[in-house]
Amino acid sequence: MSHLLHIDASIQGDRSVSRRLSARAAALWQAAHPGGTVIYRDFGHDPLPHLDAKGGLARMVPPDQHTPEQAESWALTERLVEEVKQADTVLLGLPLYNFGVPSTVKAWVDHLIAGGLSFDHATGAPLLGEREFIVIATRGGGYGPGTPKEGWNHAELWLPHGLSMTGLHPRFISAELTLAPVDPRMAELIPLAEKSLAAAEEEIDRLWTPVSSRA
């Protein structure tokens, strides 16, 4: 049976473009995998704890030496890694906040970097590869070549590096200029925003073939 891990990170609620696009992708995945199961995590409403001085060192201490706080942190890491291991597809809605990933996504990545769980301690071999990882990346402005903030989109640059030890390789589907329809200063960019959104929707729609469409 196929399994999807669907994660949203936006704090924008119904106004979020990344949520809307990830929901579109999740619905298409379910249409293509009837009987498939889904785990959904919403970091915007239920954020993961960041690694701190009380529990964060659990990744550097043998489990039989864990303090109660370290044991609790390690148990969460085990659950999060297991969610990825059980998934055939991981789907992440990724908004751009202050030119980087939301801190909740950084916390998720930090939990996933765990020797013995997501990579082999002795060899460094990744243990979470061979699964599909789709990242729906959205950004309010434009950061492409020739724009004033070219190179300022650090989310898409960082995520592959942050997860490299695990073997997860993101495929990005991006929509930009999402603030154009609501920010009067960006009104002239609305046609470009609409074009970017339509392209993202078309790419999402090609990800999986619904069962009803198969010969």
C-alpha positions in Angstrom: 0.0 0.0 0.0 1.3 3.4 -0.9 1.8 6.1 1.7 2.1 9.9 1.6 3.7 12.1 4.2 2.2 15.6 3.6 3.6 18.6 5.5 2.6 22.2 5.5 4.6 25.0 7.1 2.8 28.2 6.3 1.4 30.4 9.1 -0.9 32.1 6.6 -3.9 29.8 6.9 -6.4 30.0 4.0 -4.4 32.8 2.5 -1.4 30.5 1.9 -0.5 29.7 -1.6 1.9 26.9 -0.5 -1.0 25.3 1.4 -3.3 25.6 -1.6 -0.8 24.0 -4.0 0.3 21.3 -1.6 -3.4 20.4 -1.1 -3.8 20.2 -4.8 -0.8 17.9 -5.0 -2.0 15.7 -2.1 -5.5 15.3 -3.8 -3.9 14.2 -7.0 -1.6 11.8 -5.2 -4.7 10.2 -3.5 -6.5 10.0 -6.9 -3.5 8.2 -8.3 -3.1 5.9 -5.3 -6.6 4.7 -4.3 -6.4 3.0 -0.9 -3.1 4.8 -0.1 -2.6 6.2 3.3 -1.7 9.8 4.4 0.0 11.2 7.4 -0.4 15.0 7.6 1.7 17.4 9.7 1.0 21.1 10.0 4.0 22.9 11.3 2.1 26.2 11.2 -0.4 25.1 13.8 1.6 22.3 15.5 5.3 23.2 15.3 8.0 20.8 16.3 10.3 21.7 19.2 13.6 23.1 18.3 16.7 21.4 19.6 17.7 23.0 22.8 20.3 22.6 25.6 18.0 20.2 27.5 17.2 17.6 24.9 19.2 18.5 21.8 22.3 16.7 22.7 20.4 13.4 22.6 22.0 12.9 19.1 25.5 12.9 20.6 24.8 10.7 23.7 24.2 7.0 23.7 20.5 6.3 24.4 21.3 4.4 27.6 22.8 7.6 28.9 20.0 10.0 28.0 18.5 12.3 30.5 14.7 12.4 30.6 14.6 15.4 28.3 17.1 13.8 25.9 15.0 10.6 25.8 11.9 12.6 25.0 13.7 14.5 22.2 15.2 11.3 20.8 11.8 9.6 20.8 10.3 12.4 18.7 13.2 12.1 16.3 12.6 8.4 16.0 8.9 9.1 15.2 9.7 11.7 12.6 12.3 9.5 10.9 9.9 6.6 10.9 7.3 8.8 9.2 9.7 9.4 6.4 10.7 5.8 6.1 7.1 4.7 5.8 6.4 7.1 3.0 6.7 6.4 -0.7 6.2 10.2 -1.3 7.1 13.1 1.0 5.2 16.3 0.1 6.3 19.6 1.7 4.7 23.0 1.3 7.6 25.4 1.7 7.0 29.2 1.9 9.9 31.6 1.9 10.3 33.5 5.2 12.9 36.2 5.6 14.8 34.7 2.6 15.0 31.3 4.2 13.0 28.3 5.3 10.5 28.7 8.2 12.2 27.8 11.5 9.7 24.9 11.9 11.1 23.3 8.7 14.6 23.8 10.0 13.6 22.1 13.3 12.2 19.1 11.2 15.5 18.8 9.3 17.5 19.0 12.6 15.4 16.1 14.0 16.0 14.1 10.8 19.7 14.3 11.0 20.2 11.4 13.4 23.0 8.9 13.2 21.7 5.3 13.2 18.3 6.4 12.0 18.7 8.6 8.9 22.3 7.8 8.1 24.7 5.0 9.1 27.0 6.0 11.9 29.9 4.0 10.7 29.9 4.7 7.0 27.8 7.8 6.7 25.6 6.1 4.1 22.1 7.7 3.8 19.1 5.7 4.9 16.2 7.8 3.7 16.8 7.7 -0.1 14.8 6.0 -2.8 11.6 7.8 -2.1 9.9 10.7 -3.9 10.3 14.1 -2.2 8.2 16.9 -3.7 8.7 20.4 -2.4 6.1 23.1 -3.3 8.1 26.3 -2.8 6.4 29.6 -2.8 7.7 33.1 -2.4 6.1 36.5 -2.3 8.7 38.3 -4.5 11.0 37.4 -7.4 14.5 36.2 -6.9 15.5 35.1 -10.4 18.4 36.2 -12.6 18.4 40.0 -13.1 16.0 40.8 -10.2 17.1 43.2 -7.4 17.2 40.3 -5.0 18.8 37.6 -7.2 20.3 35.0 -5.0 18.4 35.9 -1.9 16.2 32.8 -2.0 18.2 30.7 0.5 15.4 28.2 1.1 15.8 26.2 -2.1 19.6 26.5 -1.9 19.8 25.2 1.7 17.2 22.4 1.8 19.1 19.9 -0.4 22.3 20.6 1.6 20.5 20.3 5.0 19.1 16.9 4.1 22.0 15.6 2.1 23.1 13.2 4.8 19.7 11.5 4.8 19.5 10.7 1.0 16.4 12.8 0.6 16.6 14.8 -2.7 14.0 17.4 -3.2 12.2 18.1 -6.5 11.1 21.7 -6.4 7.9 23.1 -7.9 7.9 26.8 -7.4 5.5 29.8 -7.6 6.8 33.3 -7.1 5.5 36.8 -6.8 2.6 35.5 -4.7 2.2 38.9 -3.0 1.5 40.7 -6.3 -2.3 40.3 -6.1 -2.4 41.8 -2.5 0.4 44.3 -2.5 -0.4 47.5 -4.5 3.3 48.2 -5.0 3.5 45.0 -7.0 0.4 45.4 -9.1 2.3 45.6 -12.4 3.7 42.1 -11.6 0.3 40.4 -11.4 0.6 39.0 -14.9 3.9 37.4 -14.1 2.5 36.1 -10.8 -0.4 34.5 -12.6 1.9 32.9 -15.1 4.2 31.5 -12.4 1.2 30.1 -10.5 -0.3 28.5 -13.6 3.1 26.9 -14.4 3.3 25.4 -10.9 -0.2 24.1 -11.1 0.5 22.5 -14.5 3.7 20.8 -13.1 1.8 19.5 -10.1 -1.0 18.1 -12.4 1.6 16.1 -14.2 3.1 14.5 -11.2 0.9 11.4 -11.0 -1.6 9.8 -13.3 -5.1 9.3 -11.8 -6.2 5.7 -11.9 -9.3 6.7 -14.0 -7.0 8.0 -16.7 -4.8 4.9 -17.0 -5.3 2.6 -20.0 
